[in-house]
């Protein structure tokens, strides 16, 4: 099946005294197969899907559990069914109350929910939100949530690059029927066919769900445009996004898209079934019907289940699986893969159950399988490390702790005994205990400082900061890489993964790091180019790096452990440079990071209210005002440090020429980071 992605790379030329842009180019990318990417990128695969063979829906038993008694919601959302021996999490609760309770408090459970006052955190208060040439509206009708947005029937026929600024978009009022997301952001799904009081009787079974193009940031209580919530070149535009195809594989249990092919490729029709909303018991333990029937039989015969002597092979406990298959339970979703049978996926979903071989029906995508023409090429660092949050499996299986040891996801993570739900880590697994449960040698325990060459109580002696630095990105922030390795300097190539040392010591050069690694650990001596001998690596990444490097560098500027290693007063003028960056997510992360710095309070302009999605001239005006404020209030501080681009004069000044030189040499590779 041939799928097309057409992206117009026509970069806008913005002008600023110290920011240089370059024009891009036009490119067409052709891809084969269905790639389960999630988020923004998955949506690009909706266009031009060739019709598939007619399918016959399997016989299923109607599920007695119902997420809602609202007839319209029931018709509009995926149908809950007991197909393929799935029974639903409510059946598990009858015997496994404690385990059900711990799962119920997790963000896995709330990943996909029916829209209701209990599940929606955003305030649908009637406000209007303008983006491009379109004014959107969010509002309520009692306990119902509604939006005025582009009509999906119209939007699906537009080029992604033309939707945002279309001069005459066709609008429609649609009901929000489902929400996906967890503790950081929520995305909302409009009913394609069930927003009218009297829906078309011929399409009652069509439960296709179309994305509302605004995301709600829970912590900030803020709405932001969907396409701006990812590190995505703005020239990709806004792709068509249907939950039944893009999200059903991982944001529900045993999802069956049941795509209904049409002669009109823009006529979207799905009759989707799921076993449960969100990620529930059977996603990790497999279908529960055989387990339930076995134990019901034992109980009916008054046989004590614990004393029956019968091995229980009717359910999967991931902890009892071998290393490879145990990791695959998590890897079924926390990875990047293609379906080996796209037509089968569109009909009946991905046929994987925990305990089986994950690779039978899918191909894992690794860096070695990609080239620059592929959409997912820029989801990796040049050493092959995955850099997107939510895709940790490829990084784990590259780690020596896995390849030469017995480490799996469950070595640190636990759903049923997690310390707190945000990261689902087991007790003390956010400390050195995560590592010394295996590495018990004295140099990692009693004599740790001899190994780290840092004070024992400092952040530089924490295992995770050196071996799992924040070189991945997700949800508008840096997150820890799951490729466990030691810092190493080999070269400074394009798209180089930032090293842990310079992400903490923001005022030091890469040559400084290379020299210390050589002195402390016997690494081969490396002589880097003049720039990396003389300019702090953080500034090279921040000003000259690609969009991912810039974004992660900006996030680290307010990472609290860096406050121990260098002053913070020098960071402001460089971060201000990114407030008019081409990438919206980079601007957002930079602004959030900038506001966390203590010195920001000294330079903030009362009248300057920065908005990262404002037109470029408005952003530029605030950017210049903040730069002027910094110059007037902090520009004469004793910051003499050529590595930080401050002249070694008696009255130190910002080396504008060096700063401009970095920006002019910026890596403008077009990047799309799907989460």
N, C-alpha and C positions, 0 to 999 in steps of 0.2 A: 504494500500500500504506500503510495507516494504522498508525502505531505510536504507542504511548502511553507517556508518562512521568508517573507519579503520585508526587508528593513531598509529604509532610506537613511543613509548616514550623511545628512547635510547639516553640518555644525554651524550654529549661529556665531557670528563674529561680534564679540563683546569687547568694549574698550574700557580700560582702567589704567590709571597711572602706573600700576605695578602688576597688572595681570595681563597675560598674553594668551590669546586663543589661536587655534589653527583650524582651518576648514578641513572637513573630512571628505568622505567619498561615498559613492553609492555602491551597494553590494546586494546580491541576491544569494541566499543560502538555501541549499536543497538538502533535506534530511530524509533518511529512511527509517521506518519503524516508529513505534510509539515510545516515547521516552517519558517515564514517570518522574517528572521533575517537581511538581507542586508549584504553588505560587504563580509568579508572573510568567515564567517560561513555559509551563505546561499549557498555558492558554494558547500559545502560538500554534499548537498542533491541531487546533479545532478546524482550521480552514481546509477546504478541498479534500475532505475525507471521501474516498471512493465508496460507493455502496457495497455492503457486505451481504453475504448470503442470508436469506430469511431464517430466523430462528424460531423455534417453538418453545415458549416459556415452560419451564419445568413445573410439574405438579407440586404445589407447596401447601402446607397447612397454615391457614391464617393464624397469625400470632395473637394470643390473648392479651399480650401487653400492648398498650397504646400510649404513645407519648403525649397525646392530646385528644380531647373530645371535640375539638373544633373540626367540623367536616371539611372546611376549606383547607386547613392546614394538613389534614390527613391526605387529601387528594394531591396537594402541592408538593409534599415532601416524599423522600424514598419510603417505600412500603416496608414495614417490619414483617419479616416472614421467617419461618423455621425451615429454611432450605439447607440441604447438605448436612443434616444432623446438628445444626446449631439450635440452641434453645434460649439464649439470652441471659444476661447477667442476673436478672431477678430470680432465676431458678437456682443459681449458685448461692444466693444469699440465704436460702433456707437451711443449708448445712454449714456454710463457710461464712458465718456472720462477721468475724473479725477481719478476714481477708477482704470480704466485700466492703467492709467499712473503710479500710485503708485505701482501697481502690477508689471508693466513692469520694474521698477527700482529695484525690489527685487531679492534676490538670489533664491527664489522659482521658478521664471520664468526660470532662467538659469541653473536649476539643470540638465536638459538633453537637449542637443542641437546637431543639425547636425554639423558635422565637417566642418569648414570653416576658412579662415583667420580671420574672425570676432569673432569666438567663441573659437579658440584654442590659449592659451597664451604661450604654450611651443614653443621653437625654434627647429623645425625639421630641423636641419642644417647638417645632414649627419654624425653626431657623432656616434661612436660605444660605447656600454656599455656592459661590461663583468660582468656576474654573474654566479658563479659556473663554469661549463664547457661550457657555452654558451656565444657567443658574439652576442648581439642584435644591430640592426642599425635602426635609425630613419632618414627619409629623405622626401623630397617633390618632386612632379612632378607638377610644376606650383602651382595651388591652391589645389592640392590633397596631402593628408598626407599618408605616407606609412611607414611600419616597416618591418624589417626582424626579424622573431621570430619563435618559435616552431610552426610547422604546427598543427592547432587545431585537424585535423584528427588523428595525431599521439599522441598529448598530452593527449587527452581525454581517451586514452587507457592505460596510465601510472598510476602507483601508485603516489599519491601526494607527498609521501616522497622521491621519486626517481627522480623527474623531474629536480630539481635544479642542481644536480650533475651528471646527466646522461652522460655517456661517449660519446655517439654518437647520439645526438638528431636530429630529422628530422626537417629541417628548411623550411620556405616558406616566400615569400613576400606577405603581406596582406595590403589592404587599410584600414586606419582608417576612419570610416564613422560616428561615433557618440562619443560624450564626455559627461560624467556625472561628477558632482561635483559642487562646488560653489565658495566661496571666498578663500578657504584654499588650496584645492588640486583638481586636475583633474584626472579622469580615462578615458581610451581610449578603444574603442570597435572596433575590427577587424571584417570585413565581413567574415563570414564562407564560403559563396558560391559565392560572387559577386566581387572577386578581380581579376578574370581573364577577359581579354578583351572579350573573347567569353565564357560566363558561360554556364554550362550544361543546356540545354533547359528544361530538366525534373525537374530542381530544381530552376526555376526562382522565385517561390513564397516562397522559403525558406529564410527567413530574420533573421536567427539565428545570434547572435552577441557574439563573443568570446573576453574575456578580454586580452588586451595587459598587460603583467605582470610588468609594470613599472608605477609608479604614479608620477605626476609632482606636486611638492610643489611650489605653486605660489609665496609666500612671499620670499622664499629662492632661487627661480629660480633654482630648483634642482630636478633631477630625483632620485627616490628611488624605490627599489623593492616592488612590491605590497604586498607580504606577510609580509614584514618588516614594513609596515605602520600601523599595528595593534599590540596591545599587544597580541602576539600569540606565544605559545611554538614552537620553530623552528622544533620540531619533528612532527608537523602537516603537514609540507611541504606546497606545493602549490596545492590547490584544483582546479578542473575544474570549470569555472565560465561563465555562460551564462546569458546575460542581460534579455532575454525573460522570464526566470524563476526567477532569483534572484532579479531583480530590477524593473520589470515592474509594480508591485503592487503599488509602492509609488513614483517612479521617472517619472511617466507619468499619464495622466488622463484616467480613464476607460480602463486600459490595459487588453487586451484579449490575453493570450499567444498563444492559438490555437496550442497546441502541437500535432504533427503528430506522433503517435506511430509507432515504427519499430520493426521488429524481432531482429535486431541487436541493443542492448541497447546502443551502443556507437554511433549509427547514429543519430545525433542531427538534428531535423527538427521542426521549428516553422514557422507558418504563422501569425505573430502577428499583431494585430490592436491596435491603440490607438486613443483617441479623441484629445489629445494635448500632445506635448512634455513638460516635466517639470511639475510643480505643478501650474496649472492655475485656472481660475475663477470657473469652474464647479467642481473642486476637493472639494471646500468648500461650494459652493452654489447649487450644484446639476445640473442635466441636464437642459439646457436652452431652449430647443425647446418649451415647453408649455408656458413659459414666453414670448418668442419672438412672438409666434403666438397670444397670448392674446392681447399684446400691439400693434401689427400690426393691429389687427382687430379694436381696439379702435381708432387708428390713422386714419385708412381708413374711419371710420365713423365720423371723425372730433370730437371725444369725447376727452375732456381734460383728460389725464390719471390721473392727481392728483385729479380731481373733479368727476371722474366716480362713486365713491362711492362703487366700487366693491372691496371686500377684495382680496388682491393678494396672493393667495396660490400656485402660479405657480412656485415660486422660494424660496429657503431657504436663509434667513439671519441668520447666526449663532448667532448674538447678541440677536435675539428674541427667541431662543430656551431655554428650561429649562436647568438647570445646567448640568445634566448628559449628555444629547444629545449634548449640546454645547461643552463640553470637548471631547466628542467622535469624533467630526469633526476633531480635531487635533490628537486624539488618534488613528484614522484609520491608521496613519503612525508612529506616535511618540510613539510606544509601541512594545511589543514583543508578538507575537501571533501565533497560529496555525490555519490553515484553517480546519473547520469542514468537508469540502468536497474537499479533495485534487484533485480528478479527475475533479470535476467541475472547480476548479481553473485553472488547466492546460489547460482546454478547453476554458472557457469563462471568466476567471478572478474572482475577488472577487466581489460579488454582494452586495455592500454597497453604499448607497447614503446618503448624509448629511440629518439629520432629522430622519432617520431610527434608529433602535436599532443595534448598532455595534456588539453586542454579538450574534446575530442570526446565523451568518455564520462563526464566529471565536471564538476561546477560548483564552483569555488573559493568558499569562504565568506569574505567580507570583512565588516568591521564595518558597512558601509552596508547590508548585506543582512539585518541582524539587528534584533530589537527585544527589549525586556526579557522577553517571554514565552518566548524561545527559550533552550534549554539552553546554547548557545555564546555568548550575548550577553556574559557576563562573562569571556570569554577574551580580550577586547580592552580596551585603555585607551580613554578617551573620544575620543582623537584618531585612533582606528582602528588603532593599533599592536597587533600580536599580542603577548601577554605570556606565552605558554607555550613552554617549551623543546621542541624537536623539531618546531616549526611555523614555521621561519625563512623559508620561501619567500615568504609574503605580505609580510613586512617587507622582504626584499631588493627585491622588485619595486616597493615604495613609495619606495625610496631614490633620490636623484638620481644617485648613483654608478652606478645601473643605468639609470634612465630617461633620463639625459642623458649617460651614459658607457657603457663596455663591461664594467663589473664583473659577474661572475657568482660562483657559489659557488667555482669552481675558481681564482678570483683569489687566494684565501687557503688553501683546503682542498685536500689531496691525499691520496688513499688510498695511492698507490704510492711517494710520497717524503715521507711525513709525518715530522715531527720527533719526535713521540711519539704513541702511539695514542689518548690520552684525548680530544683534540679534533680529531685528524686534520688538523692544520695543517701547511702546508708550512714549509720552513726559514725561520726568523726571522719567520714570519707572526703571532707573538704579540707583536711589537714594532712600533715606528713604521715599520719596513720595509714592513708590510702596506699602509700608506697612501702612503708616499713613492715606491713603485714607479710611482705615477701622478702624485701631487702633488709635483713636483720643484722648485717655485718656492722661492726663498731663504727666504721667511717660514715654510716648512714644513721646512726643512733647516738651512742654516748660521745663519739668524737666527730660529730657532724661538721663542726666549724673547719676541721682540717680538710674536709671534702669540698665544702662550699666556698671557703675563703671569704666568708662574710660573718658578721656577728651572729651568734647563735639565735638571738631573738629578733633578727631583722627579716624583712621580706625576702632578702637575697638568700636566706637559708631555707626557704620553703620549697620543697621539692616541686610542687606544681608550677611555681613561677618560672623555674628554669626548664623543666621538662615538658610542660604543657602550657606554654604561653598563649596569650590571647591573639592568635594569628588566624582565627576563623571569625566569620562575621554572620550575625543573624539578629533580627528584631531590633535593628538600629543600634547595635553595640558590638564591641568585641567579645568573643567567647573563646574558651580554651580549646586549643587544638587537641584532637584525640589521637594524633600521631605522636606517640611518646618517644622522645629522642633528646639528645644532648645538644646544647648550642654548638655551632660549628661555623666557621667562616671559610668558605672555599673561594669565592669570587664575588663580584658584584654584577650579576647578569640582569638582563631585563626580566621583570616580574619575579625578582628574588623575594623569597619569603623573609620577612623581618625576623631578626634573631632576638632571643629572650633578653640578652644582656642590654642591647641598645633600646629595647622597649621599656626598660626600667631606668637605665642611665641615659636619659634623654639628652643630656648635655655632652655626651661623649661621641667620638668618631668610631667608625667601624674598625679602623686600624688599631685603636686603643683596645677594642674587644679582641681582635685577632692576636695582639701581642700578649694579652693576659691569658687567653686560652692556651697559647703556646707555653708561657711560663708556668702556668698552674697544672696543666693536664698533658703537656707534651705534644700538643697539636702541631702539625707541620707549620713552619713559619710562612706567612702570607704577606706579600707586599702589594697593597692595593693602589689604585690610581690616586692622583693628587687630590681629587675632590673627597674621596673617602678617607684620606689621611688628614684632611684639614677642616672638614665640615661635619658637624654633628649628624649622625645618621637619621635622627628624628626629623631634622629639617630637610634632608634629602628626600625622605619618604613623603613628608608633608607637602612639599612644594614641587618636587620633580617626579614623584612616583605616579603610578597609575591610580585609577579611582579607588581600588581596594586598599592600596598602600596609603593613600591620602586619608581615607576614612578611618582606618585603624590607627594611624598616627595621631589624628585629631582626637580620637577616643582616649588614647593613652595619655594625652596631655593633661587630662584631669583624673587619671587613674591614681588613687591615693598613695599606693606604694612609691610612686615616682616623686612624691613630695619629700621623701626621706633622702633621695639621691641628688637632688639639685633644687635650686630656687625655682619659683614659679613666675617671677615677675618678668622674665624674658619671653615667655610663651605667647603672650597676647598678640603682638603685631604680626606674628606668623599665622596664627589661627585666623585672624581677621581676613587674611588673604582668601580663605576658602568660603567666605560668606557669599561669594558670587560664583562659586564653582558651577560647572555645567551640570553636575550630578546632584539632583535634589536631595537624595539621602545623605550625601557627603555634607551638604549645607546643614541639614538637620542635625546630624551627629556633631558637627563642629559647633553649632550654636548651643546645643545642650551642654557640650563639654566646656565651652567658653564661659557659660554662666556659672559653672561649678567652681571655677578658679577664684581664689580669694581676691585677687587684684581686679577682677571684673567690676566689683562694686565701686572701684575708684574711677573707672573710665566710662561707666554706662551713661548714656544720654537719656534724660527723662523723656524727651520728645521723640526719641528714636525707638519705635516699636518694630523690631525685625520680624519678618514673616518669610520663611524659607521658600514659599511658593509664590511670593510676590513677583511682579515683573522685574526683569533684570535692572532697569534704571532705578527702581525703588530700592532694591537690594544694594546697588552700588552707592547710592546716596548715604545709606546708613553705614555701609562699610567704610566710606570715606570719613564720615563723622566720627566713628569709633577710632579710626586711625589718627585723626587729628586730635581727639581727646587723649589718646595714649601719648602722642608726641608732646602735648602741652603739659600733661600731668605726670608722666613717667619717663619721658624720653631722655631726661638728663640723669637717670640713675646710674650709679657706677657699675656698668655691665660689661666692662672691657673684656671681651672674649671673642677672638676671631672665629673660633669653632662655632659660635652661636651668631655669627654675622654681625657682631658689634665691633667697631673699630677700636684698636688699642690706644686711643687718645686719652688725654687727661679728662676730657668730657666725652664720654663714649657716645657714638652715634650709630644708628642702624646702617649697615652697609647695603644700601639700596641696589647698587650695581650687582652685587653678588646675589641678592634676592631675586632680582629680575632675571639674572642668568639662569638660575635654577628653574624658574617658571617657564622661561622660553624653551628649555630642554625637557619639558614635562612629557611623560609617556601618555599620549592621548589615545591609546588603544581603546576601541569601543568595547564596553563590557556589559554583560547582563548576568547578574547574580541572582539565581532563583533559589528561594529558600523552601 
